[in-house]
Amino acid sequence: MRATPPDLRSDPGSKGAARLRWLALGLRVLGWSGALALGFHVGFEHEPMEAALLASAVEAGLGAFAFDLLLRLWLAADRTAFVRPRLLEFATYGLTGFALVAVATVGDGAFASAAATLSDIALGIGAAARVARRLADLGALGMRVPTLVLGSFGGLVLLGALALMLPASRGGARPIGFVDATFQATSAVCVTGLATVNVGQDLSQFGQAVLLGLVQIGGVGIITFALLLTSFGRGGLNLRQLVAAREIVSGRWLGETRAILYSVIAVTLTIELIGAALLYAITPVPPGPWSPGWFSLFHAVNAFCNAGFGLEISSLGAFDTQPLHLAVMGGLIVAGGLGFTTLVDCGRYLRATLVRMLHRVTQARGLPPPLPRLTLQARLAIALTLTLILVGAFAIFLIEGRGALRGYSLSSQATISLFHSITPRTAGFTVVPIEAFHDSSCWIMIALMAIGGCPGSTAGGIKTVTFALLLASVLAILRGRESVEIGRRRLPFTTVTAAVAVATVYAGCVFVTTLALLLTDPQVPVRHVLFEAVSALSTVGLSYGITPNLSIGGKLVLCAAMFLGRVGPITLAAVLSGKPRAASFEYPEETVSIG
């Protein structure tokens, strides 16, 4: 006969309820103390006695989290709804408990080391899952999306900076200071790629793994992870969480938000794993001391998330004559810059096309399923992406054929030109150093960086669809049309004004960032400063190589620019997509001269 848990809600003031609350509080304090001990245990070197004490603290914290989870399961009114969003925690705690029991029984040294590592991972997963659920709960309580985004990204930057300052993250003898660690964490979370340290030499593999984790979470979005965990519960996301998720993933309708949310993680992991496998196959012996698996995974994740961090100081310079490697990296960058909603739309279209082809081949009865029509946003994103890539590649090919690319064959010149037309819009990888390019090529790259990627992607800039709306607005004015039309569709006035607002704010941010850098580092040429400012605000990561030599003030200015470039479009879109307030009166109309 199963024991019936006490109903604490009917009598919250009873002694039993008070004791259980104190027990739960003690378990959580012990669990978070264990999580803090985990940071010291992993990040610092210790004497054997200190390491043993910290390992015991980690195990105690893990046990406290597990017991707290079981206690709340016993008290839950609907246990199925309680377990579903916590399946990963239950599975991890169960596997770790089984491993610890096996170690106590068998006593094998190698197995004990593996169980200790599993305990560290389980405690980290438990702590991260609790933080993610709290973030999702804040959305359910009505906290605005801009506040959620700013707080989550800011907190992640701080945690990342502290992790990069740990001795375990240090790859060389020189310690990483707070400013450089904050800069690196900001660049990773904001998927930029600008660096003040040499990622391959100044960071250990642990530090590189921290950087890669920040890139992955920052690229997909920490709020996306939080809402995804919550969506597994019975009933899924509530209305407030659905609205928050729609604004974050740039969904068009509330009904499709849940499907896009699920697809974001699946699409991200699938494309990154395929890219890593392809890089592993074509790069059996990578340059440098890194293993082929780590080299391939690191670059695949950075390429799809459009971060641009490379393990080699020359970025991709070692692959300047390997078109297959550049093709895979370029494909990952383009896929990440298209946006999750566009990728989902293309996936539906391709799936329906394959079903129709299979229907014809098998000569099945009945009519084939209808072919879905790509949305206007998807068509604009694909068309603008291809156009900008081809136009940029052709211009760089013409300019640099007798310049920076003079020593390469004609096919290599075309490949490198194409790659350097892809990377300015989204990622910061380079084959040829930026300082080797002609000034006119750099101005083309500045334009590509300013336009950026597509809505809902990991790329920055004003976005391709915004650029298309601005062009369509100019054409509508020249034609004397009162409405803006694209692809036989009339666009709402609010969407057009939002595009103008985004472009205006971006231009103002470029001006302010450039001015601030000229004040903090007056010795740097203006064109270098402008290039660096646009690269930071567009979260691209291309650089003239001046970033490590900037003053502390200059580095902090770029930190602010990268942070604003990553969270600014999200928060601004959330503000502009909010319900307009109805005015109780209107002012009289009057015209003014333009131009």
N, C-alpha and C positions, 0 to 999 in steps of 0.2 A: 504494500500500500504506500503510495507516494505521499511524502510529507507536504502539508499545505503551508505555503509561506504566509507570514502575517501581512495583513492589509494595512500598511503604514499610512495610506492616505485617509483612511477612516478615522484614525486616531494618531495624528502626527506628534502629539504632545506626550505620548506614553513613554515609559521608561525604556521599553524595548526598542521603540523607534529612535530614541535619543542614543542608545547604545550602538545601534546599527549605523547611525550617521557618524558617530565618533569612530567606529571601526572602519567605515568606508574612507573617512578623511585620513586616518592613520595609514591605511593601505596606499592611498594615492600619494601621500607625502613620502612614504618609503619607496614607492615605485619611481617617483620623479627624482628622488635622491640617488637611486640606482642609475637612472638615465644620466644624471650629472657625473656620477662615478665612471660611467661608460666613456664619456668624453675625455676624462683624465686618463683612463686606462688605455684608450686607443691613441690619443694624441701626444702623449708624453712617454719618455723613457723612464723606467722605474727599477729600483732594486728588487730582487726576488721577493722579499717580504712585503714591500709596498704593492707589487703586482698581485700577490696572492690576496691581500686585503681588498684591493679594488675588484678583483674577480669575484670575491665573496659578496661584495656590495652589489655588483651587477646581478648575480644570481638571486640575491635577496630582493632586489627591485623587480626582477622578472617574476619571481614568485608572488610578490605583492600585487603586481598588475594582473597576473593570472587569477589569484584568489579574489581580487576585486571584481573581475569579469564574471567569475562563477557566482559570486554573491549577488550581483545585480541580475544575472540570469535567473537565479532562484526566486528573486523578488519581483521579476517582470510579470506583468499581467498577460502579455502576449509574447511568449518565449520565441516563437517562430520569427516574429517581426524583430525581436531583439538580436537573434543570431544572424540573420541574413546580412546586414551591413558589417558584421564582425566575423565573417567566415575566415578571412585571412588571419585574423588574430587567433581564433580558436585553433585553426590548423597549425599555425606556427608554434603556439604555446604547447599544443599536444605533441608535436614532433620533437620539440626541445625537451619536454618532460620525459618522453620515451628515451631520448639519447642520454640524458643525465642518469636515468635509472639504469640503463645499460652500462654506462661507465662505472657506476657504483658496484655493479654486479661483476663485470668482466675485469675492469681495471687496466685496460690497454692504454698505453701512453699516447699513441697516435690518435686513437679514437677519442681520448679525453681532450686533446687539442682541438679536434673537429667539433666536439660538443661545446667547448668553450666559445669557439667562433660562432656556432649556431646560437648560443645564448646571447651573444652581443647583437647578432642580427635580429633575433626575436625581440629583444628589448627595444632596439631602434625602430622596428616596425610598429611595436605597440605604442611607443611614444608618438611617432609620426601619425598613426591612425587616430589617436586621441586629439591631436592638434587639428587634423583635417576635419574631424567631426565638429569640433568647436567652431571652425571657420564656417562650415555649412550651416550650423545652428544660428550664427550671426546673420546670415542671409535670410534664414527663416524668421528671425525676430524683426526683420524690416530694416536692417542696416543697409545703407545705400551702397550700390556697386562701386562708385569711386572710392569710398572709404575702405571697403573691403580690399580693393585692388591695391591701393596705396599702402595700407597696413600690412598686407600679406607679402608684397614684394619688398617693402622696407624691412620687415622682420627677417625675410629670407636672406637679404643682403647682409644684415648684421650677423646672422648665424654663419653664413658662408665666410665672412671676413674673419670671424673668430676661429673657424675651422682651418682656414688657410694660414693663420698665425701659429698654429700648433707646430711643435718641433717635428712631428711625424710628417707634416706636409712639406718640410724643407728638403730640397734636393741637393743643395750645395751648402757651403759653410756660412754664407751670408743669410741672416734671418730676414724674414719678410716683415716689414714694418706695418703699422696700422693703416697708413694712407695707401700703400701699395696693395695690401690685402683687401681693403675696402674697394679700391679701384678694380681689382681683379674680380671680386665677388659681384660688383655692380655690372661689370662688363659681361660676366657669365649669366647672371640672372636676367639681364636685359638683352641677352643673345646678340651682343655686339661684336666682340672679338678683339677690341683694342687691348693692349697689354703693356704693362710697365715692367714686367719680368719675363724672362725666357721660360715659357711653359715646359719645354722639354728638359731644361737643365736646372732651373731654379726650384722646380717642384718635383717632389718624389712621386712615385706611382700613387701613393695615397692622396697626395695633394692634387694630382691630375684627376683621380677618381672623384674627389670633392668638387673640382671644377666641372667635370662632366655631369655630375648629379645636379649642380646648379643650372647648367645649360639645359638639361632635360626638363627639370621642373619649371624653369623660367620660360622655356619655349612653349610647352603645353599650357602652363598656367597652374599655379598652386590652387586657385579657387576651382579650376576644372577638376583636379584630383579630389578636392574636398566634396564637391557636389556629386561626383561620380560615386564616391563611397556612400553618401547619403541615399543616392537613388536606388541602391540595392535593397533598402528597407521596404516593408510592406506599405503600399500606397505610393512609393517612390517620392519624387520631389513635390513639395507643395507649391502653391501658386507663386509665392514670393521667390522661392528658389528657382522656379522655371523662368521667371522674368529675369533674374540675375544671370542665369546660365545663358539665356538667349542673347543678352547684351554682351557677354564675355566671348561667346563663340561666333558672334555676328550672324545669328540666325534670323530668318525673315519672319517665320511664323512660330507661335508658341507651341503648336502641336508637333513640330519637327525637332524641337530643342532636345528632347530626351534622346532621340535617335542619333542626332549629331554628337551629343555628349558621349554616348557609347562609342561612336565611330572614331572620335578624336584619338582615344588611346589605342584602339585597334589599328587604325591607319598608321599612326606614328610608329608603333612597335614593329608592324609588318614591314613598312618601307625601310626603317632603319636596319632591321635584321637582314633584309634582302640586300641593301646597300653594303652592309658590313661583309656579307658572304661574297659578294662580287669583288669587293676590294681585296678580300683575303685570297680569292682565287687568282687575281691578276697581279698581286703584290706578295709573292711567296717570301721574299727577303726584303723587308722595308729598310730604308736608310736609318742609321742610328742603332742604338742598343735595344730597341723595343721589340717585343714579340709580335709576330704577324697578326695574331688575334686582337691584341690590345690596340695596335696601330690602326687596324681596320675599323674596329668598333668606335674608337675615339673620333676618327675623322668622319665616319658615317653619321654619327649622332650630331656632330658639330655642323656638318653640311646640311642635313635635313632641318635642324633647328636654326640654321642661318647664323651660327655664332662666329665661325671663322677662326677658331683657335686651332693651331697646328703644333705638332710636336717638334717639327724642324724649324730652325730659325729662319730658313728661306721659304717657309710656308709650303707650297707645292712646287718649288723651283726644281727639285730633283726629278720631277715627272714632266718636264717641259717637252720631252720628245716621246711621251707615252700617251697617245690619244685615248686609249681605252680607259686609263685611270682618270683623265680629265673628263671624259664623257660620263663616267659613273658619278663623279663628284658634281659635275654640272647638272646631271639629272636629279640628284638628291636636292641640290639647291633650288632648282626650279620647282620641284614638287613641294618643298617646304614653303616656297614663296607664293604658291597658288592659293593657299588658304584651305582650311578644312571643309568649309561648305562647298567650295568648288570641287574639291576632290571627291566629296560624297556625291555631288551631282554627276560628275563624270563616271564614278563607279556605277551609279544606277543606270546611266545611259549605256555603258559598255555591257553591263549584265543583261539589259533588255535586248541589245543587239545580238549578243551570243545566243540568247534564248530563241530569238527569231530565226537566226541562222540554223540552229539545231532543229527547229520546227520544220524548216524547209528541207533540210537534209534527210530527216527521218520521215518526211511526208506524212506528218501527223494530221489527224482529222481536225476540222474546225479552223477558225481564223487564228493567225498568229497573234500574240499579245501586242498591244500598241506600243510604239516606240516613244518613250517620254521625250519631251522637249526640254533642252537645256534652258535653264533660267537666264534671264538677261544678265544677271551678275556673273554667272559662269561664262557666258559668251564674251562679255566684256573683258573679264579677267584673262581668258585664254588668248583672245585677239590682241589685247594690249601687251601681254607678256611676249608673245611671238614677235610682234612688230618692234617693240623696244629692243629685244635681243638682236634681231637681224639688222636693224638700223644702226645700233651701237657697234655691232661687230664689223659691219661694212665700213663705218667711219674710222674705227681704230685700225682696221686693216689698211686703209688708204693712207692714213697719217703715219703709222709706225712701220710700214713696209720697208722704208729706208731709214728708220730710226731705231727704236728699241728692239725691233724684231729683225734687224738686218741680217744677222748671222744664221737665221733659221731657214729651212726649206719652205717652199710655198705652202705645202700642206700644213706644216707646223705653224706657220704664220696665221693661216686661217683658223686652226684649232685654238691657238692662244688668243687670237682676237675674239673668237666666239666666247671663250671662257671668261675673258676680261670684260665682255659685255654682259655676261650673266652675273658675275660676282658683285659688281657695284650696286645692283638693285637690292641685294639681299644679304650676301655673306661677304666676309673679308679675306677670303683666300686669294693668293696671288701666285702667278707663275713667274712673272717678271716684276722686279721691284717697282713700286709706284714712282720713285724718284727718277727712274730711267725713261719714263714716258714724257712726251712733249706736252707743253702746257695746254695745247688745244685738246689733246686726248684727256687730260685731267679735267678740263671743263666739261667735256662730254660725260665723264664719270660723275662729276658733281650733279649734273642734270639727272642722270640715271639714279643716283642715290636719293635725290630729292623726291623723285616720283615713287621709288620704292617698290614694294610687292603688292599683293592683293589683300582685300579685306579678310579678316579672320585668320591671317597667316602669322608666322613668326617674324615676318619681315617688317621693316619700318617705313619711313617716308610718309608722304601724304596719301599714298596708295594709288594703284592704277585706275580704279573706278572713279576716284575723286578727280584724277587728271582727265579722264574721259568726260566727266560732267562739266569740268571747266571749259574744255574745248567745245562741247556741245552748247554750252551757254553762249560762248562767243559766236558760234555759227548761227544760233537762234537770233541773236541781236543783229548780226549782219544781214540776215534774211528777213528781218522785220517780224519774226514770229513772237507771239506772246508766251508760248510754252516751249519748254525744252524737250526735244524728242530724240530718242536713240533706239535704233532697231525696231521701228514701228511701235514704239511704246512712249507714252507721254509720262514724264517724270513729275512727281509732286514738287511743289514750290519749296516745301520744307527741306526736301532732300538736296535741292540745288543750293539753297542758302547754307545748309550744313557743310557742303563741299567747299563753298567760298570761305566759311568760317575756319575750317580745318587748314586750308591753304594759307589764309591770312595769319593764323596763329603760328603755323610752321615758319613762315617767312619772318615773323617777329622774333621767334626763338632763335633762328639762325643769326639774325642781326645782333641780338643781345649776347649770345654765346661767343660770336666772333669778337665783339667789342670787349667782352670780359677777358678773353684770352690775349688780346692785344695789350690789355692793361697789366695782366699778370706776367706775360712773357713778351715784352716788346722787342726782343732780339730776333724773334721768329718772323720770317717773311709773311706778308699778308696772305698770299695765295696758299701757303701751307696751313695757316691758321684757319682760313675759310674751308679748306678741304677737310681738316680735322673736325671742325665744328659740324659740318654737314654729315660727315661720317658718324659722329657720335649721336646726333639727333635722329638720324635715320637708322641707327643701330646696325651699321654696316661693318665697321671694323677695319676698313682700309686706312692706311696711314703713310705719310711721308717718312716715317721712322722717327718723328720728333717726340712721340708720347713718353718714352722713358726719361727723356731729358727735360721735360716740363717741370716748372716749379710746383711746390705743393699746392699753391693756389690754382695753377693751371690744371693740375690733376683733379682737384675738387670741382672745378668748373665743368670738366668733361664728365665727371661722375654725375653731376646734376643733369647735364645734357642727355646722357645715356638713360638715366632713370626717367626723365621727362619724355624722351623719345619712345620708351617702351610702354609706360603706363599712361602717358598723356593722351594718345589716340583713344585708348580704351575708356578713360574717364570722360574725355570730351564727347565721345560717341554716346556714352551713357547719359550725359547731360542733355545733348542735343536730341536724343531719342525719347526723352521724357515727355509726358503729356503737357502740351502748352497750356498756360494759364489764360483763361478767357478774360479779356479786358472788359471792364464795365463801361468804357467810353472810348472814343477815337478822336485823335487830333485832326484838325483840318489839313488837307493835302496841299502841298506846294512843291513846285519843280525847282531844280537847281541845275546849273550848267555842268556837264561832264566833258573833260578833255579840253 
